[in-house]
Structures are given as C-alpha cells and as structure tokens.
Amino acid sequence: MGRAYGPADRALTREFATRPYESADRDVVVALWRRCGLVVPWNDPDEDIAAFMQCENATILVGCGDSVVVATAAAGYDGHRGWIYYVAAHPDQRKRGAGRQVVEAAEAWLRERSAAKVQIMIRTDNWPVARFYARLGYQTAPRTTMQRWLSPPAVTEFDDSGDGTLAISQTRLEMLAPPPRPRFVQPGGKLALLHAPTPPVRFFRYLYDNVGERWFWWERRAMDDEALAGILADPLVELYVLYVDGAPAGFAELDLNELSSSQTISLNLLGLMPEHLGKGYGRYLMTWAIDSAWRREPKRLVTTIRSLDHPHAAAVLQQHGFVPFEQERMTMEDPRRCGLIPADVGLGTTGYGRPAATLVGGDSVVTPLPRRD
C-alpha cells in the first residue's frame, strides 16, 4: 500500500475504492498534494496529517485504483457542520470519477457522524474547482469567511502592519529537468506569442503596470527610463508578449545572463492582464515559457515569487515542475506610501485573495523603497 502512481500505471485504475489513510501512504499522499498545488507555506503537510489522525472527529481518506493511490480527501466534524479539505485527484485520473468518488466517501464518513451539512472553502478565483463542486450539487452560500490564527505559524496570512510597512516572504523555486507537460485545454481566442527584442520603454511600462499593479510589482516602476531601457536592450533578457484576439494579454521574461556561466535560466516575470485571469491563459503562457527555456538546454531553471503575488502562483509553478528551495522573510516599506503603487490599490480586495506573508520579528530591518513624487 502507499504505492506511487506513474504513467505506466494508468491501466491499473479500473477498480476504484477508498480506505482510511495509513502511515505508509505518507510519501505518496504528500507528493500528490504537491502535484495538485495543495501544499502551501503556511500549512505543513506532516503537521496537518498528524492533526487529522490524532482527532477522533477527523480523518483522511485515500482513493485507490488497484491499490494505487490516486486521490485523497480529508474530512472533519465540529459537532455542527462537516468540512472537507485536501481533495486531490491525480491529473491523469481527472474526469474519470476519482475526485467525485473520494468526495462522496468523505460525505459518507460525515453522514455516519450525523453531520447535517458539509461545507468547503474555495478561493474566489478558483472557478474550475467551484465548477467541480457545483456538478456534485454544492451551492454557493451567502457567507463571509473570517479567521484569526490562535497559534501563528512561521508563515501566515498577508500582514499589513498598519505602520507603513509590509511583512512578506519571498520564495525561490527551481526546476532541474524538463517536466512532463501537464494536461490542459488550450484557451479560446486567437493566440499569438511574439518576441519583443527591444520594446519601447513606454510599451513595457504599460505591460508591467497593468499586469503587476494588483500584486504590488514595484521594482521596474522605481527605475528611470534609462535604466529600464538598458534591461530591455539586453540581448540576453528576452521578452515575449501574449496576444489574445490582437490585444496584449500578458507577458513572460526569460533571463539568459547566467546560461553560459552556470547553465541557469531565470524566469524573471510572468503575468496576465486582469481581464484574462482565470481563463487558462496563465497555464498556457507558463507552459510555453518553460518549454522555451529548456530548448536552450540549461541544467537549471529558477524563478522567484513573493507572498504578494497571485495566490495560485506557488501552486501553478509546482504543478509545472518547480520545487521551492529557499525562502526569505523581510519587512519592506509599503510601495503605496512612496507612490510606486497607487494608494487606492487594496490588499486582499481584488477578488483573488492573498497568499501567505511572513510574520517578521521586531528586530527586522525595514527595506526602504525609492520615492516617486
């Protein structure tokens, strides 16, 4: 039991059954959670597994096809309502009923404990998961979810300290081999990806500002035109612009400056215009950027995300094969305070939620930002 699932095992999943989690399942289950983007910095999977297993009103169920673990669901009953967490189905088993069956098994476990209703939490922009649950009969409830940490972990929700500083975390990720291409449906519209070898500064600012404003991308905003033009003219920094139906929809930037010395390529930037979020263009652009980088035959592909980025940034990167290897905690001056980001851009008010930021101790050094008058 706890056997790993791989492409060669696809034929083994004719018989599907659920059973309680066992300690021997740990590696396979955590790997599946990572593959499905469920592991986040503020929820340690081992701690969560231990908490579920130690609570008599909680469980983790694994779904197996011919003894191969291909799906999971965790359930808990608080005496009033049932809750379901960590629903995961291996990408090769989606649309084959694995997700539905493991959810039904979790519902049956809750029903046995007299839970009258089951509830789930879904990020507001995660419409594919919302559609999955809607097909199972779930409805959107007119409720607001609020929370407060009683035992804050090292990484927790975004922290706006109220004193003009922001406590954030910065995570570096790497990929050491080309990944298997994840399955996805190509998004609609007439798509074009064009290399912009020396784009005008004004055009780049239009892309950078519109894509990155809600995620507090401030570094290139702080540069004057001459400094920014120097980056854009660098032949080893390649900008690719995604067009949808003739209009710019997003962009990706690959940095090849370390390719000859350390055989490393950096994915510096990747993002979409707000109107194109949640439509599949991000995965399309990410897949293309990764393939483009590996065609240069590096030994390593790296990228960096911050806790101010899109809440699914870490999950999407891990789904595409990136693995976190370093995290830094810092306190920085709020870029709204110095005019780099408009003052009316709110935290957690964009409809996309916020990923975790790091709580930094009182002896932290605050990073000052350039001023924009």
Secondary structure, 3 states (H helix, E strand, C coil): CCECCCHHHHHHCCCEEEEECCHHHHHHHHHHHHHCCCCECCECHHHHHHHHHHCCCEEEEEEEECCEEEEEEEEEECCCCEEEEEEEECHHHCCCCHHHHHHHHHHHHHHHCCCCCEECCCCCCCHHHHHHHHHCCCCCCCCCCCCCCCCCCCEEECEECCCCEEEEEEEEEEECCCCCCCCCCCCCCCEEEEECCCCCHHHHHHHHHHHHHHHCCCCCCCCCHHHHHHHHCCCCEEEEEEEECCEEEEEEEEECCCHHHHCEEEEEEEEECHHHCCCCHHHHHHHHHHHHHHCCCCCEEEEEEECCCCCCHHHHHHHCCCEEEEEEEEEEECCCCCCCCCCCCCCCCCCCCCCEEECCCCCCCEECCCCCC
